[in-house]
């Protein structure tokens, strides 16, 4: 049965019908800039008055802010591969980190290439196998190559192009930018953080790297302006999953899966607008295909939100889904799978391995979380934040209107109306998992089979060392 559920994804190779536009002049260019490990709240135009993001903020004035945009996973590799395939992580095969999609699946370079586009990528890749992603690669490292970007844009001429600019910022280590511009004691901490000197120092360094990343975006926009192609280019900024602070990356809280999204498209997107339509990363590729004049296949998990961008439609999805696979990540738990479904107000989280302790580099050896644990010895609020990060019940349920940072789990004592909504969301989650071929805990245990051999072997060696030392007795 599971094999049959995966067949529609493979069938994309043979069943997609593309309707090419009449001429290239009708097709916009696409410049998509992705920031790495940045919590969605941490830009000026998304409500953070302390971090300096002048270029993101300028894009927001020129286009549309997407205030309910979500990644399908809170880790780099699954998120990016969902973006490039239009399929959710379990269905495309890349649900663990350092993973690869199923052999034969088509990706962004295939679809847009069929429509006459040059499709290039510069900066971070983090996908596999390489042959499934025939981008025109600009530069050889994780950082964008701006000389190569300039040459690519200048050489394109009248042909349409798509350029993915994938920054490695503000991914740890936070060592870019001017941290002195953010004095630690002057910063306001969100309520999910424990106030310690290590937290404040880390936040200062993280904000500095966001500003550095914003400068990279600015250089891309300057190149675009100098080329004279700004008016025919759709510019998209996405923040990817959350930062490496506890409660963010590797979790399915909004600070882990919500993305800051901005779209500027002269003549299509009205400047200075905002949309709260529920949108997923898997929706971007179908939107680009439709914007290029073609009809995206209905076998994508994603759906075009072009009508949201042109203002003719206010809503898009009823629910958002996301997955987290901790098995295989550096210093990760033997198994700690998480699934969630979210509507416009409530979120239902299912912890598939709630009997285990949630583990990653943050909880194992991060100096910030270590400072939280030290403070927790004498501070009940700190103790609660520490405990809720590493140990959670099977079900979590949050009212995001009253509790946007998801600190008050209502699952144990919901109102009658909330209980009904919990049941409805669980039913939708079950149906989605079945459609994806997701067998829950069993799928988690197969994660190493979907990873690169090097990453899987490294994880096995670390787990073996943990077992020998008795350090994982909690698992």
C-alpha positions as CSV (number, residue, x, y, z in Angstrom):
1,X,0.0,0.0,0.0
2,X,2.8,2.4,0.9
3,X,4.5,1.9,-2.5
4,X,1.2,2.8,-4.2
5,X,0.9,6.0,-2.3
6,X,4.3,7.1,-3.5
7,X,3.6,6.4,-7.1
8,X,1.9,9.7,-7.8
9,X,5.2,11.5,-6.9
10,X,7.2,9.4,-9.3
11,X,4.6,9.8,-11.9
12,X,5.4,13.5,-12.1
13,X,8.2,12.5,-14.5
14,X,5.7,11.3,-17.2
15,X,2.4,12.9,-16.5
16,X,3.1,16.6,-16.2
17,X,1.8,18.6,-19.1
18,X,3.4,22.0,-19.7
19,X,1.7,24.7,-21.8
20,X,4.4,27.1,-22.9
21,X,3.7,30.8,-23.2
22,X,3.7,32.4,-26.6
23,X,7.0,34.3,-26.1
24,X,9.6,35.0,-23.5
25,X,8.6,38.6,-23.1
26,X,5.5,37.4,-21.3
27,X,7.6,35.5,-18.7
28,X,9.0,37.2,-15.6
29,X,12.5,36.6,-14.2
30,X,12.6,35.1,-10.7
31,X,15.1,36.2,-8.1
32,X,14.6,34.1,-5.0
33,X,16.7,34.9,-1.9
34,X,16.7,32.5,1.0
35,X,18.1,33.4,4.4
36,X,19.4,30.4,6.4
37,X,18.1,29.6,9.9
38,X,16.3,32.9,10.6
39,X,13.2,33.1,12.8
40,X,10.4,34.8,11.0
41,X,9.9,37.6,13.5
42,X,13.5,38.8,13.2
43,X,13.2,41.5,10.5
44,X,12.0,45.1,10.9
45,X,9.0,44.7,8.6
46,X,7.9,41.7,10.6
47,X,7.8,43.5,13.9
48,X,11.3,43.4,15.3
49,X,12.3,47.1,15.9
50,X,15.8,46.2,17.2
51,X,17.3,44.3,14.3
52,X,18.3,46.3,11.2
53,X,17.1,44.9,7.9
54,X,16.8,47.9,5.6
55,X,16.7,45.9,2.3
56,X,14.0,43.4,3.5
57,X,12.0,46.3,4.8
58,X,12.3,48.1,1.5
59,X,11.0,45.0,-0.3
60,X,8.1,45.0,2.0
61,X,7.3,48.6,1.0
62,X,7.6,47.7,-2.6
63,X,5.6,44.5,-2.5
64,X,3.6,42.1,-0.4
65,X,4.4,40.7,3.0
66,X,3.3,37.1,3.5
67,X,2.6,36.8,7.2
68,X,1.4,33.2,7.2
69,X,4.1,31.5,5.1
70,X,5.5,28.2,6.4
71,X,8.3,25.7,5.8
72,X,7.2,22.0,5.7
73,X,10.1,21.1,8.1
74,X,12.3,23.0,10.6
75,X,15.6,21.8,9.1
76,X,17.6,23.0,6.0
77,X,17.7,19.9,3.7
78,X,14.0,18.9,4.0
79,X,12.9,22.5,3.6
80,X,14.9,23.2,0.5
81,X,14.1,20.0,-1.2
82,X,10.4,20.5,-0.6
83,X,10.8,24.0,-2.1
84,X,12.5,22.6,-5.2
85,X,10.1,19.7,-5.8
86,X,6.7,21.1,-4.7
87,X,6.3,17.9,-2.6
88,X,6.3,17.5,1.2
89,X,9.3,15.8,2.7
90,X,8.1,12.3,3.4
91,X,6.5,12.0,0.0
92,X,9.6,13.3,-1.9
93,X,11.9,11.0,0.3
94,X,13.9,13.8,1.9
95,X,12.4,14.1,5.4
96,X,15.6,13.7,7.5
97,X,18.4,16.2,7.4
98,X,21.3,15.6,5.0
99,X,18.9,13.6,2.8
100,X,18.0,12.9,-0.8
101,X,14.8,12.8,-2.8
102,X,13.5,9.7,-4.6
103,X,15.4,8.8,-7.8
104,X,13.8,10.2,-10.9
105,X,11.8,13.1,-9.3
106,X,11.9,16.3,-11.3
107,X,12.8,19.6,-9.6
108,X,12.8,23.3,-10.2
109,X,15.5,23.4,-12.9
110,X,13.6,20.7,-14.9
111,X,10.2,22.5,-14.8
112,X,11.4,26.0,-15.5
113,X,14.0,24.8,-18.0
114,X,11.2,23.2,-20.0
115,X,9.6,26.7,-20.1
116,X,12.7,28.2,-21.6
117,X,14.4,29.5,-18.4
118,X,18.0,29.5,-17.4
119,X,17.9,28.2,-13.9
120,X,20.8,29.0,-11.6
121,X,21.8,28.7,-7.9
122,X,24.5,30.3,-5.9
123,X,25.3,29.7,-2.3
124,X,24.1,26.9,-0.1
125,X,22.9,23.7,-1.7
126,X,22.1,20.9,0.9
127,X,20.2,18.6,-1.4
128,X,20.7,15.3,-3.1
129,X,21.3,13.5,-5.3
130,X,23.1,16.1,-7.3
131,X,21.9,14.7,-10.6
132,X,18.3,15.5,-9.6
133,X,19.1,19.2,-9.3
134,X,20.6,20.3,-12.7
135,X,21.0,24.0,-11.7
136,X,23.5,26.2,-13.4
137,X,25.8,26.6,-10.3
138,X,27.4,30.0,-9.7
139,X,30.4,29.8,-7.4
140,X,31.8,26.8,-5.4
141,X,31.0,27.5,-1.7
142,X,28.1,28.1,0.6
143,X,28.2,31.9,0.1
144,X,26.7,33.7,-2.8
145,X,29.1,34.7,-5.6
146,X,28.2,38.3,-6.5
147,X,30.6,38.5,-9.4
148,X,29.0,35.4,-10.9
149,X,25.5,36.8,-10.1
150,X,26.3,39.9,-12.1
151,X,27.6,38.0,-15.0
152,X,24.6,35.7,-15.1
153,X,22.1,38.5,-15.1
154,X,24.0,40.5,-17.7
155,X,24.5,37.6,-20.0
156,X,20.8,36.5,-19.8
157,X,19.8,39.2,-22.3
158,X,16.1,38.8,-23.2
159,X,15.8,35.2,-22.2
160,X,13.9,34.6,-18.9
161,X,15.9,33.4,-15.9
162,X,15.4,32.1,-12.4
163,X,18.2,32.6,-9.8
164,X,18.2,31.1,-6.4
165,X,20.4,33.0,-4.0
166,X,20.9,30.9,-1.0
167,X,22.8,32.7,1.8
168,X,24.5,30.7,4.6
169,X,23.5,33.5,7.0
170,X,22.4,33.7,9.8
171,X,23.2,30.0,10.3
172,X,25.6,29.3,13.1
173,X,28.4,30.0,13.8
174,X,27.3,33.6,14.2
175,X,30.5,35.2,13.1
176,X,29.5,37.7,10.4
177,X,28.5,41.3,10.8
178,X,29.1,43.9,13.5
179,X,27.9,42.5,16.9
180,X,28.9,45.8,18.5
181,X,25.9,47.4,16.8
182,X,23.7,45.2,19.1
183,X,24.8,45.7,22.8
184,X,23.5,42.6,24.5
185,X,22.0,44.4,27.5
186,X,19.9,46.6,25.3
187,X,18.1,43.8,23.6
188,X,14.6,42.6,24.2
189,X,14.2,38.8,24.6
190,X,11.1,37.0,23.4
191,X,9.2,35.1,26.1
192,X,10.5,31.6,25.0
193,X,14.1,32.6,25.9
194,X,15.7,32.4,29.4
195,X,17.5,35.6,30.2
196,X,21.2,34.8,30.7
197,X,24.4,36.5,29.5
198,X,25.0,33.7,27.0
199,X,21.5,34.2,25.6
200,X,22.1,37.9,25.2
201,X,25.5,37.5,23.6
202,X,24.1,34.9,21.2
203,X,21.2,37.2,20.2
204,X,23.6,40.1,19.6
205,X,25.7,37.9,17.3
206,X,22.7,36.5,15.6
207,X,21.2,39.9,14.9
208,X,24.5,41.1,13.5
209,X,24.5,38.2,11.1
210,X,21.0,39.0,10.0
211,X,22.1,42.5,9.1
212,X,25.0,41.0,7.2
213,X,22.6,38.8,5.3
214,X,20.4,41.7,4.6
215,X,23.4,43.4,3.0
216,X,23.8,40.4,0.7
217,X,20.2,40.9,-0.4
218,X,21.0,44.5,-1.0
219,X,23.9,43.6,-3.3
220,X,21.6,41.3,-5.3
221,X,19.1,44.1,-5.7
222,X,21.8,46.5,-6.8
223,X,22.9,44.1,-9.5
224,X,19.3,43.7,-10.6
225,X,18.8,47.5,-10.8
226,X,22.1,48.0,-12.7
227,X,21.0,45.4,-15.3
228,X,17.8,47.3,-16.1
229,X,15.7,44.1,-15.5
230,X,14.0,45.1,-12.2
231,X,10.6,45.8,-13.8
232,X,10.4,42.3,-15.3
233,X,11.6,40.4,-12.3
234,X,9.6,38.8,-9.5
235,X,11.8,39.1,-6.4
236,X,11.0,36.7,-3.5
237,X,12.6,36.8,0.0
238,X,12.2,33.8,2.3
239,X,13.7,33.4,5.8
240,X,13.7,29.5,5.8
241,X,13.1,27.8,9.2
242,X,13.9,29.3,12.6
243,X,17.1,30.2,14.3
244,X,19.3,27.8,16.3
245,X,18.0,29.1,19.6
246,X,16.0,26.6,21.7
247,X,12.2,26.5,20.8
248,X,13.0,27.4,17.1
249,X,14.9,25.3,14.6
250,X,14.2,21.5,15.0
251,X,10.7,22.2,16.5
252,X,7.3,22.6,14.9
253,X,6.4,25.7,16.9
254,X,5.9,28.8,14.7
255,X,9.3,30.0,15.6
256,X,10.6,26.8,13.9
257,X,8.4,26.6,10.8
258,X,7.0,30.0,10.1
259,X,8.9,32.0,7.4
260,X,9.2,35.7,6.7
261,X,8.0,36.0,3.1
262,X,8.1,39.1,0.9
263,X,7.2,39.2,-2.9
264,X,7.9,42.2,-5.2
265,X,6.6,41.9,-8.7
266,X,6.0,45.2,-10.5
267,X,2.7,45.5,-12.3
268,X,1.3,42.4,-10.5
269,X,1.8,42.8,-6.7
270,X,0.5,46.0,-5.2
271,X,3.2,47.8,-3.2
272,X,2.9,48.0,0.6
273,X,0.3,45.1,0.9
274,X,0.1,42.3,3.3
275,X,-1.5,38.8,3.0
276,X,-2.3,36.5,5.9
277,X,-3.2,33.6,3.6
278,X,-1.8,30.3,4.7
279,X,1.0,29.4,2.3
280,X,3.6,26.6,2.3
281,X,7.0,26.5,0.8
282,X,5.8,23.7,-1.5
283,X,3.4,26.3,-3.1
284,X,6.2,28.4,-4.6
285,X,7.2,26.1,-7.5
286,X,3.7,25.8,-8.8
287,X,3.2,29.5,-8.5
288,X,6.4,30.1,-10.5
289,X,5.2,27.7,-13.2
290,X,1.8,29.5,-13.5
291,X,3.5,32.9,-13.4
292,X,5.7,31.7,-16.3
293,X,2.5,31.0,-18.4
294,X,2.1,27.3,-17.8
295,X,-0.3,25.1,-15.9
296,X,1.2,23.3,-12.9
297,X,0.3,19.6,-12.5
298,X,-2.3,18.8,-9.8
299,X,0.1,16.0,-8.6
300,X,2.2,18.6,-6.8
301,X,1.5,18.8,-3.1
302,X,1.9,22.6,-3.6
303,X,-0.7,24.8,-5.2
304,X,-0.2,28.1,-7.0
305,X,-0.9,31.2,-4.9
306,X,-0.7,33.6,-7.9
307,X,-4.2,34.9,-7.2
308,X,-3.1,35.9,-3.7
309,X,-0.2,37.8,-5.2
310,X,-2.4,39.7,-7.7
311,X,-5.0,40.5,-5.1
312,X,-7.8,38.5,-6.6
313,X,-7.9,36.0,-3.8
314,X,-7.6,36.5,0.0
315,X,-7.2,32.9,1.2
316,X,-5.2,30.0,0.0
317,X,-4.9,26.9,2.3
318,X,-7.2,25.9,5.1
319,X,-4.4,24.1,6.9
320,X,-0.6,23.9,7.0
321,X,1.3,20.6,7.7
322,X,4.9,20.1,8.8
323,X,7.2,17.3,9.9
324,X,10.3,16.9,12.0
325,X,12.7,13.9,11.9
326,X,15.3,14.1,14.7
327,X,16.8,10.7,13.9
328,X,20.0,11.3,12.0
329,X,20.7,14.9,13.0
330,X,23.9,15.7,14.8
331,X,23.6,14.6,18.4
332,X,19.9,13.8,17.8
333,X,17.7,11.4,19.7
334,X,17.5,7.8,18.6
335,X,14.0,8.8,17.4
336,X,11.9,11.9,18.0
337,X,9.5,12.3,15.2
338,X,7.0,15.2,15.2
339,X,4.0,16.0,13.0
340,X,1.7,19.0,13.1
341,X,-1.3,20.6,11.5
342,X,-2.2,24.3,11.8
343,X,-5.1,26.4,10.7
344,X,-5.5,30.1,11.1
345,X,-5.9,30.0,14.8
346,X,-5.0,26.6,16.3
347,X,-2.1,24.1,16.1
348,X,-2.1,20.4,16.8
349,X,1.3,18.8,17.4
350,X,1.8,15.0,17.6
351,X,5.1,13.8,19.2
352,X,5.5,10.3,17.9
353,X,8.3,9.4,20.4
354,X,7.1,11.3,23.4
355,X,8.7,8.7,25.7
356,X,12.2,9.8,24.5
357,X,14.1,12.9,25.3
358,X,14.4,15.5,22.5
359,X,18.1,16.0,21.7
360,X,20.2,18.0,19.3
361,X,23.3,20.1,19.3
362,X,21.5,22.9,21.2
363,X,20.5,20.6,24.1
364,X,23.7,18.5,24.1
365,X,26.5,21.0,24.0
366,X,25.1,24.5,23.2
367,X,26.5,27.1,25.7
368,X,23.2,29.0,25.5
369,X,21.0,26.0,26.6
370,X,23.7,25.1,29.2
371,X,23.2,28.5,30.7
372,X,19.5,28.0,30.8
373,X,20.0,24.7,32.7
374,X,22.2,26.4,35.3
375,X,19.6,29.1,35.9
376,X,16.9,26.5,36.1
377,X,18.3,25.1,39.3
378,X,17.0,28.2,41.2
379,X,14.5,29.7,38.7
380,X,11.1,27.9,38.2
381,X,10.3,29.8,35.0
382,X,13.7,28.8,33.5
383,X,13.2,25.2,34.7
384,X,9.8,25.1,32.9
385,X,11.3,26.3,29.6
386,X,14.2,23.8,29.9
387,X,12.0,20.9,30.7
388,X,9.4,21.6,28.0
389,X,12.2,21.7,25.4
390,X,13.6,18.3,26.1
391,X,10.4,16.5,27.3
392,X,6.9,16.9,25.8
393,X,3.6,15.0,26.0
394,X,2.3,13.1,23.0
395,X,-0.1,15.8,22.1
396,X,0.2,19.6,22.2
397,X,-2.5,22.0,21.3
398,X,-2.2,25.8,21.1
399,X,-4.5,28.8,20.6
400,X,-2.2,30.9,18.5
401,X,-4.3,34.0,18.9
402,X,-3.8,34.2,22.7
403,X,-0.5,32.3,22.8
404,X,1.6,33.1,19.7
405,X,4.8,31.6,21.1
406,X,3.1,28.3,22.1
407,X,3.9,28.3,25.7
408,X,0.6,27.1,27.1
409,X,-0.4,23.6,26.0
410,X,-4.2,23.2,26.1
411,X,-4.3,19.6,25.2
412,X,-4.9,18.3,28.7
413,X,-7.8,20.7,29.5
414,X,-9.5,22.1,26.4
415,X,-12.8,23.8,26.3
416,X,-15.6,21.8,24.5
417,X,-15.1,23.9,21.4
418,X,-11.3,23.4,21.6
419,X,-11.8,19.6,22.1
420,X,-13.9,19.5,18.9
421,X,-11.2,21.4,17.0
422,X,-8.5,19.1,18.3
423,X,-10.4,16.1,17.0
424,X,-10.9,17.8,13.6
425,X,-7.3,18.7,13.2
426,X,-6.1,15.2,14.3
427,X,-8.4,13.8,11.6
428,X,-6.9,16.0,9.0
429,X,-3.4,15.2,10.2
430,X,-4.1,11.5,10.0
431,X,-5.5,11.8,6.4
432,X,-2.5,13.9,5.3
433,X,0.0,11.4,6.7
434,X,-1.8,8.6,4.9
435,X,-1.7,10.5,1.6
436,X,2.0,11.1,2.1
437,X,2.8,7.5,2.8
438,X,3.9,8.5,6.3
439,X,3.7,5.6,8.8
440,X,4.7,7.8,11.7
441,X,7.1,6.1,14.1
442,X,8.0,3.5,11.5
443,X,8.9,6.1,9.0
444,X,11.1,7.8,11.6
445,X,13.1,4.6,12.1
446,X,13.8,4.5,8.3
447,X,15.3,7.9,8.3
448,X,18.9,6.8,7.9
449,X,18.0,5.0,4.7
450,X,17.1,8.4,3.2
451,X,20.3,10.2,4.3
452,X,23.7,10.4,2.6
453,X,25.8,7.4,3.6
454,X,28.4,9.7,5.2
455,X,25.9,11.5,7.4
456,X,24.1,8.2,8.4
457,X,27.4,6.5,9.3
458,X,28.4,9.5,11.4
459,X,25.1,9.4,13.3
460,X,25.5,5.6,13.9
461,X,28.9,6.1,15.3
462,X,27.7,8.8,17.7
463,X,24.8,6.7,18.9
464,X,27.1,3.7,19.5
465,X,29.4,5.9,21.6
466,X,26.4,7.1,23.6
467,X,25.2,3.6,24.2
468,X,28.6,2.6,25.4
469,X,28.8,5.5,27.8
470,X,25.2,5.0,29.0
471,X,24.5,8.6,28.2
472,X,21.3,7.8,26.3
473,X,19.6,5.7,29.0
474,X,16.6,8.2,28.9
475,X,16.0,7.0,25.3
